[in-house]
Structure formats: structure tokens, C-alpha cells
Amino acid sequence: MSIPYNGPMYLILLFILLIPLMIGLLREKRYLVYQNIVTLVMLYFIFGGSNWHQGIAIIGYVIWQWLLIYGYFTYRQKANNSYVFYGVILLSLMPLLLSKTLPLLTAHSSLLGFLGISYLTFKAVQMAMDIRDGLMKKFSSRSFLEFMLFFPTISSGPIDRYRRFEKELYVPPTRDKYLTMFDKGIFMLVMGCLYKFIIAYYLNTYVVEYMQKTAILNGFFSLNTVAYMYSYSLYLFFDFAGYSLFAVGTSYLMGYQIPINFNKPFASPNIKEFWNRWHMSLSTWFRDYVFMRLVFTLIKKKVFKSKIVISNISYMALFLLMGVWHGLTWYYIAYGVFHGVAIIVNDAWLRYKKKNQKLPSNWFTYGLAIFITFNTVCFSFLIFSGILDTMFFK
């Protein structure tokens, strides 16, 4: 198995395979048959070899999700029972839930999972929800497969939206628009190489690994732990942002404007703004398909009178879910709870500022807000890294 964007050779092979597609787009044509051939070749490189069972798992998974989405779309044309909808969502989530929970029970559970199962599940669930909301007026098996198996983003996103993707699938960009996309795509690939292969690599090799060892030896209350916290946070950003640049850049070369995932997140003046800039496709997915729906349900059912209480409970549920999604370990859950509390405190502060207009607001306070947010985020990544588990429990 070859992990996507794990080295220059992967990118060179990918670029060579994409040449016919790029030539077609310059002629304002999309060669979907050849694109599908490239997809099969890349999926073989990703899921083939000694990990062939992942290839079998993804085939079974896609068939399962197709049956659910097609069946629900057909049903939704005639009826709209909430229990059927919830059943479809639960069945769609089932492979992901099993892949997350079974490792705690058996050593053979890896046969159920595969690289990118979370992101494919997000795609399938959003389609079911869009069908429920009446936003999907038609269903195409081909479009479904193209969307689910779009290889540039299959392992770690960004998470695209089906309706946006389908529009571009059958309507290629004009020549002038594609030339602009091509320039942006090449720039993203170059920046991805800088982020992932240079900055992230050297940070991890010469700083993070060393600081991790010394932090464990010297304990939590040491400068080594502080140095590890900052270096790990920067490594996490450059590694994941580099991957995302590769994925989005490749998509642009293929004529698809996949949403970007990062937008200067460490320059955020508050934690809510941070989540509008960090892993943006994931945070907006959770906002649209979890948070807003939970808020709407609590208001509709009149569970609480206060909108602030409803908002706070929804924030905690949202980030707890995000923590559990990363893994069923205490530090991932604590990471989610930490951000939930941070968002609630941030909202309370914003409400207080709105009521007290005389509070100073200038370049210094803005810079201080960025500093506080940056350190809050870095501490959350210290929790996320799992080093505290080693320090305190092993």
C-alpha cells in the first residue's frame, strides 16, 4: 500500500497520469473514461499490495453505501418517515463505528476498516441528509461512484459536497478558467512540498522527536514540555496543511475546485475563528450536519428555554463527537471537551464585549487575542498528541 502524497515519486507518477486529463481540459473537454482509469490505478497503488484486504473492504463499503443511498432516495420520492431516515444514517455510520470500536475487542477488526473510511462516511451521510432535506432532486449511480472514489481526497479530505462536485463533473471549466486553476494547482503542489517534505519533516525529525523524549524524562512542568507543545503544533499544521495542499492542488489540475482546508489558522483572534480556518471542510461539515441540526431539534422540541443553553450544549456535543471520532482514548475525548469548553467561554466573552462597548479595541488587544488563541490551541494539541498519557499513566 502506498500512502497518498507520501513522497516525490507518488507526485511524479500522479502528474504523468494526469497529463491526458490536463490536455483534455485545455480543449474544454473532460475525459471521464480516462479519469476513471487513473482512479483505478491510483486506488490500486493506495489499497493494493500486502494490504489487499483494504481494497476488498472499500469495495464492500461502497456497495453498502450505494444500496443505502439509492434505496433511501427511491423511498424519499414517496414518503418521509423520520425513523427510516435515522435508520439509514445509523446503517451508513455502522462500518465506521465498527472500525472504531472493534479494535478494542479483537485483533482481527482491521479487516473491516480501510484508509479514509471516515471521510467516505462523511460523504455518504451528507448525501442521505441532503436527500431528506429535498436538496438532491436526482440520483446517478455514476455520479455517486465518482464522488465517493475521487482519489485525490479519499484518505484525509478535504470533504467536498456532492451537489457542488456533480456540477463540475459534467461541466468542465472553460480554457481560461482552467489555466487559472492550473496555475493555482501547481502553486499548491509546490507549497505542499515545502510544508510537508521540508518544514514538517525537519520539525519532526530534529525537534519534535527530541523534545518528546526530553519532555517525558523531565515531566509535565518543564520547558521541554513547552517546547514540545509548540513544535508538535507547528508540525501538525505543516504536515496536514501540506497534505491538503497536495489534495486540493491535484484536484485543481483535474479541473475540480475542491474547497481548501486551511486559511492561516494560527492568526485567529478567537477559538471560533480558529475553527473557521482549521480543517475547514471538516469543521463546516460538523457545523452544517451536526451542530445546526442539533440546535434546530432542541429549539423545535423546546428542550430548553434559553438559546444560550441550547448553543452551549450543542457545542459540547459537537466537540465531544469530534474527539470520539479521532479515537476512543481519553486524550482524544479530553481534546474534544477542551475545545467545547473553549468555544463556550469564547461565546460568553463575545457577549460580554457586546454589552460593554467601552472595552478597549485596538491593534494591541487584537494581537493579544491572537496570542491567547494560539497558546490555547497549542495546549489542546499537547493533549491531542497523547504525551500526557505517557507522562501520567505509563
CORRAVEN-V914628 format. One record per backbone hydrogen bond with DSSP energy under -1.0 kcal/mol. NH is the residue of the N-H (numbers start at 1). CO is the residue of the C=O. If there is no record, write none. Layout:
BEGIN
{{NH CO} {NH CO}}
END
This chain:
BEGIN
{{2 45} {6 3} {11 7} {12 8} {13 9} {14 10} {15 11} {16 12} {17 13} {18 14} {22 18} {23 19} {24 20} {25 21} {26 22} {28 25} {29 24} {32 30} {35 31} {36 32} {37 33} {38 34} {39 35} {40 36} {41 37} {42 38} {43 39} {44 40} {45 41} {46 42} {47 43} {48 44} {51 48} {54 51} {56 52} {57 53} {58 54} {59 55} {60 56} {61 57} {62 58} {63 59} {64 60} {65 61} {66 62} {67 63} {68 64} {69 65} {70 66} {71 67} {72 68} {73 69} {74 70} {75 71} {76 72} {78 75} {79 75} {85 81} {86 82} {87 83} {88 84} {89 85} {90 86} {91 87} {92 88} {93 89} {94 90} {97 93} {98 94} {99 95} {100 96} {101 97} {102 98} {104 101} {105 102} {106 102} {111 108} {112 109} {117 114} {120 116} {121 117} {122 118} {123 119} {124 120} {125 121} {126 122} {127 123} {128 124} {129 125} {130 126} {131 127} {132 128} {133 129} {134 131} {135 130} {144 140} {145 141} {146 142} {147 143} {148 144} {149 145} {151 149} {153 150} {154 151} {157 153} {165 161} {166 162} {167 163} {168 164} {169 165} {170 166} {178 174} {179 175} {180 176} {181 177} {182 178} {183 179} {184 180} {185 181} {186 182} {187 183} {188 184} {189 185} {190 186} {191 187} {192 188} {193 189} {194 190} {195 191} {196 192} {197 193} {199 194} {200 195} {202 198} {203 199} {204 200} {205 201} {206 202} {207 203} {208 203} {209 204} {211 207} {212 208} {213 209} {214 210} {215 211} {216 212} {217 213} {218 214} {219 215} {222 220} {226 222} {227 223} {228 224} {229 225} {230 226} {231 227} {232 228} {233 229} {234 230} {235 231} {236 232} {237 233} {238 234} {239 235} {240 236} {241 237} {242 238} {243 239} {244 240} {245 241} {246 242} {247 243} {248 244} {249 245} {250 246} {251 247} {252 248} {253 249} {254 250} {255 252} {256 251} {258 256} {263 277} {267 264} {268 265} {274 270} {275 271} {277 274} {278 274} {280 261} {283 279} {284 280} {285 281} {286 282} {287 283} {288 284} {289 285} {290 286} {291 286} {292 287} {294 290} {295 291} {296 292} {297 293} {298 294} {299 295} {300 296} {301 297} {303 298} {310 306} {311 307} {312 308} {313 309} {314 310} {315 311} {316 312} {317 313} {318 314} {319 315} {320 316} {321 317} {322 318} {323 319} {324 320} {325 321} {326 322} {327 323} {329 327} {333 329} {334 330} {335 331} {336 332} {337 333} {338 334} {339 335} {340 336} {341 337} {342 338} {343 339} {344 340} {345 341} {346 342} {347 343} {348 344} {349 345} {350 346} {351 347} {352 348} {353 349} {354 350} {355 351} {356 352} {359 356} {366 362} {367 363} {368 364} {369 365} {370 366} {371 367} {372 368} {373 369} {374 370} {375 371} {376 372} {377 373} {378 374} {379 375} {380 376} {381 377} {382 378} {383 379} {384 380} {385 381} {386 383} {390 386} {391 387} {392 388} {393 389}}
END
